[in-house]
Structure formats: structure tokens, C-alpha cells
């Protein structure tokens, strides 16, 4: 019975991780409210989650705020570019779906490849920004390169995003309370274990 109250008990460690993911989801939501800050907020989210995935646990709030502040100027143009491209693709698809003509169906499938490449970039750009020290041009190039070379893992990350979202929206709404943090944490586990080691991007043990 005494083992139940040990700080390293698996039950308490699991509950502690759930609390961490709730806090990260809350921080991401609050820092993303102006919309234009979503890039810096997402970069900070992955900065903390990558640390957690590598068992480099620091103060979540302090690490998140510092990462947000340090990356805000860099992240803003990156996010605005992604937002603009996503808006254009979304508007194109809305027009094509509303048209419903045979020609529209052809263009629907033609736009599928750019849409998939956009999702690939959107999935990788912020964790790469959180981990690498590079300029914006090379950041986009590396996100594309890493995504193409690890397409199966990126696809798995997209499936995780879809499943967590669907679980929270359609099955059990409390999942949404940790949804953003959980998604980024699972993504970070994949990146730290399967992708980053291929390029020497994991941080050394403290």
C-alpha cells in the first residue's frame, strides 16, 4: 500500500503527465488568442514537449513563456505565410466543392498534392523551429526535405492529430482539455525517437 503514495508510482506519473498536457493546452490556447501569435505559441508548445519527450523536464510555464518570447519575432512571418497559403487552398476547395461540375472535380484532385504538401509543412515547421537554429528560408526547406524523406511518419502524425480531434469532438469531449498538448506530445515522441536521430538533432542527455 505504501507504494501507492511514492512519487515515482506509475499512476501518479501518469496523472502528472495528464496535468502537464492540460497546462500546455491551456497555455497554447491563451497565447494563441490573438491568432497572429499561433506560430510562436505552437513553437513554444513543441519546445516544451520535445524537452518532455527527452526527459528534460523543466518548469513548464517558465520554459513555455521564454520560448514564446524568444521565438515571437521569428515565428510571426512563418505563421503568416502558412496562414495565407492555407487560406488560399481552403478558399479554392470551397469554390470547387460549391461548383460541383466535372471540371471542378478535376481541379479538386489536382489541388490534392499541394494540400498534402501544405499539411506536411504545417506538421513539421514548428517542431523544427523549436529545435533548430536557422533562418526562415532554410527552415521551410528542411521541413519539406524532412517531410518527404519521412513521409510515413508524417502521415502517422497527421493521423494522430485527426484521431485526437475526432475523439474529443465526437466521443469524449474532456479529451479536448488536453488535446493540443497530447497531440504535440505524441508528435514529439515520434520525432525524438524516429526522425531527429537520423539527422543528429536530438539533444544530449543532461
C-alpha positions as CSV (number, residue, x, y, z in Angstrom):
1,X,0.0,0.0,0.0
2,X,2.9,2.4,0.8
3,X,4.0,2.1,-2.9
4,X,0.8,3.8,-3.9
5,X,2.0,7.1,-2.4
6,X,5.5,7.0,-3.9
7,X,6.2,10.0,-6.2
8,X,7.5,7.6,-8.9
9,X,4.4,5.4,-8.8
10,X,3.3,4.9,-12.4
11,X,-0.3,6.0,-11.6
12,X,1.0,9.3,-10.1
13,X,3.4,9.8,-13.0
14,X,0.6,9.3,-15.5
15,X,-1.6,11.7,-13.6
16,X,1.2,14.2,-13.5
17,X,1.7,13.9,-17.3
18,X,-2.0,14.5,-17.8
19,X,-1.8,17.6,-15.7
20,X,1.2,18.8,-17.8
21,X,-0.7,18.3,-21.0
22,X,-3.7,20.2,-19.6
23,X,-1.4,23.1,-18.6
24,X,0.2,23.1,-22.1
25,X,-3.1,23.1,-23.8
26,X,-4.3,26.0,-21.7
27,X,-1.1,27.9,-22.3
28,X,-1.3,27.3,-26.1
29,X,-4.9,28.4,-26.1
30,X,-4.3,31.6,-24.2
31,X,-1.2,32.6,-26.1
32,X,-2.9,31.9,-29.4
33,X,-6.0,34.1,-28.8
34,X,-4.7,37.0,-31.0
35,X,-4.4,34.4,-33.9
36,X,-1.2,36.1,-35.3
37,X,0.6,34.6,-32.3
38,X,-0.3,31.0,-33.1
39,X,3.1,30.4,-34.7
40,X,5.1,31.5,-31.7
41,X,2.6,29.7,-29.4
42,X,3.0,26.4,-31.4
43,X,6.8,26.7,-31.5
44,X,6.8,27.1,-27.7
45,X,4.4,24.2,-27.3
46,X,6.8,21.9,-29.2
47,X,9.9,23.3,-27.4
48,X,8.4,22.1,-24.1
49,X,7.1,18.8,-25.5
50,X,10.4,17.9,-27.1
51,X,12.1,18.5,-23.8
52,X,9.5,16.3,-22.1
53,X,9.9,13.6,-24.7
54,X,13.7,13.6,-24.0
55,X,13.0,13.6,-20.2
56,X,14.5,17.0,-19.8
57,X,11.7,18.3,-17.6
58,X,11.9,22.0,-16.6
59,X,9.2,24.3,-15.3
60,X,6.6,24.2,-18.0
61,X,5.2,27.7,-17.6
62,X,8.7,29.3,-17.4
63,X,10.0,27.3,-20.4
64,X,6.9,28.0,-22.4
65,X,6.9,31.7,-21.8
66,X,10.6,32.0,-22.5
67,X,10.3,30.0,-25.8
68,X,7.3,32.1,-26.8
69,X,9.1,35.4,-26.2
70,X,12.3,34.3,-27.8
71,X,10.6,33.0,-31.0
72,X,7.9,35.5,-31.5
73,X,9.6,37.8,-34.0
74,X,11.0,34.8,-36.0
75,X,7.7,32.9,-35.9
76,X,5.3,35.7,-36.9
77,X,6.3,35.8,-40.7
78,X,6.4,32.0,-40.8
79,X,2.9,31.7,-39.4
80,X,1.5,34.5,-41.7
81,X,2.9,32.7,-44.7
82,X,1.3,29.4,-43.6
83,X,-1.9,31.1,-42.8
84,X,-2.1,32.8,-46.2
85,X,-1.4,29.6,-48.1
86,X,-3.9,27.7,-46.0
87,X,-6.5,30.4,-46.7
88,X,-5.9,30.3,-50.4
89,X,-6.1,26.5,-50.5
90,X,-9.2,26.5,-48.3
91,X,-10.9,29.1,-50.5
92,X,-10.1,27.2,-53.6
93,X,-11.6,24.0,-52.2
94,X,-14.7,25.8,-51.1
95,X,-15.3,27.2,-54.6
96,X,-14.7,23.8,-56.2
97,X,-17.0,22.0,-53.8
98,X,-19.7,24.6,-54.4
99,X,-19.3,24.4,-58.2
100,X,-19.8,20.7,-58.3
101,X,-19.0,20.5,-62.1
102,X,-16.9,17.8,-63.8
103,X,-14.2,20.4,-64.3
104,X,-14.3,21.3,-60.6
105,X,-13.8,17.6,-59.7
106,X,-10.6,17.5,-61.9
107,X,-9.2,20.6,-60.2
108,X,-10.2,19.2,-56.8
109,X,-7.8,16.3,-57.4
110,X,-5.1,18.5,-58.9
111,X,-5.0,20.6,-55.8
112,X,-4.7,17.5,-53.6
113,X,-0.9,17.3,-53.9
114,X,-0.4,21.0,-52.9
115,X,-2.8,20.5,-50.0
116,X,-0.9,17.4,-48.8
117,X,2.4,19.2,-49.0
118,X,0.9,22.1,-47.1
119,X,-0.2,19.7,-44.3
120,X,3.3,18.2,-44.3
121,X,4.9,21.6,-43.8
122,X,2.3,22.7,-41.2
123,X,3.0,19.5,-39.2
124,X,6.8,19.8,-39.1
125,X,7.6,23.5,-39.3
126,X,7.0,24.4,-35.7
127,X,8.8,21.4,-34.0
128,X,11.7,22.1,-36.4
129,X,11.7,25.8,-35.5
130,X,11.7,24.8,-31.8
131,X,14.7,22.5,-32.2
132,X,16.9,24.2,-34.9
133,X,18.8,27.4,-35.1
134,X,18.4,28.5,-38.7
135,X,16.9,31.2,-40.9
136,X,13.3,31.1,-42.3
137,X,14.3,30.0,-45.8
138,X,16.3,27.0,-44.6
139,X,13.5,26.2,-42.1
140,X,11.0,25.8,-44.9
141,X,13.5,23.9,-47.0
142,X,14.3,21.5,-44.1
143,X,10.6,21.0,-43.3
144,X,10.0,20.0,-46.9
145,X,13.0,17.7,-47.1
146,X,12.4,16.0,-43.7
147,X,8.7,15.6,-44.5
148,X,9.4,14.0,-47.9
149,X,12.1,11.7,-46.6
150,X,9.9,10.6,-43.6
151,X,6.5,10.7,-45.3
152,X,5.2,7.6,-43.4
153,X,6.0,9.1,-40.0
154,X,4.5,12.5,-41.0
155,X,1.4,10.7,-42.2
156,X,1.2,8.9,-38.9
157,X,1.5,12.3,-37.1
158,X,-1.4,13.6,-39.2
159,X,-3.5,10.5,-38.3
160,X,-2.8,11.2,-34.6
161,X,-4.0,14.8,-35.0
162,X,-7.2,13.6,-36.7
163,X,-7.8,10.9,-34.1
164,X,-7.3,13.1,-31.1
165,X,-9.5,15.8,-32.6
166,X,-12.3,13.3,-33.5
167,X,-12.1,11.6,-30.1
168,X,-12.6,14.9,-28.4
169,X,-15.3,16.2,-30.7
170,X,-17.4,13.1,-31.3
171,X,-16.7,10.7,-28.4
172,X,-15.4,12.2,-25.2
173,X,-15.2,16.0,-25.0
174,X,-12.9,16.2,-22.0
175,X,-10.1,15.0,-24.3
176,X,-10.2,18.5,-25.8
177,X,-8.9,19.8,-22.5
178,X,-5.6,18.1,-23.2
179,X,-6.0,17.7,-26.9
180,X,-3.4,20.2,-28.2
181,X,-0.8,19.2,-25.6
182,X,-1.4,15.5,-26.2
183,X,-1.1,15.8,-29.9
184,X,2.1,17.8,-29.7
185,X,3.5,15.3,-27.1
186,X,2.8,12.3,-29.3
187,X,4.3,14.1,-32.3
188,X,7.4,14.9,-30.2
189,X,7.7,11.2,-29.2
190,X,7.8,10.2,-32.9
191,X,10.2,13.0,-33.8
192,X,12.6,12.3,-30.9
193,X,12.6,8.5,-31.4
194,X,12.3,8.1,-35.2
195,X,13.1,11.3,-37.1
196,X,15.5,13.5,-35.3
197,X,18.1,10.8,-34.6
198,X,18.6,10.4,-38.4
199,X,19.9,14.0,-38.5
200,X,21.6,14.3,-35.1
201,X,19.0,16.7,-33.9
202,X,18.3,15.1,-30.5
203,X,19.7,17.0,-27.5
204,X,22.3,15.1,-25.4
205,X,21.5,13.8,-22.0
206,X,22.0,16.4,-19.3
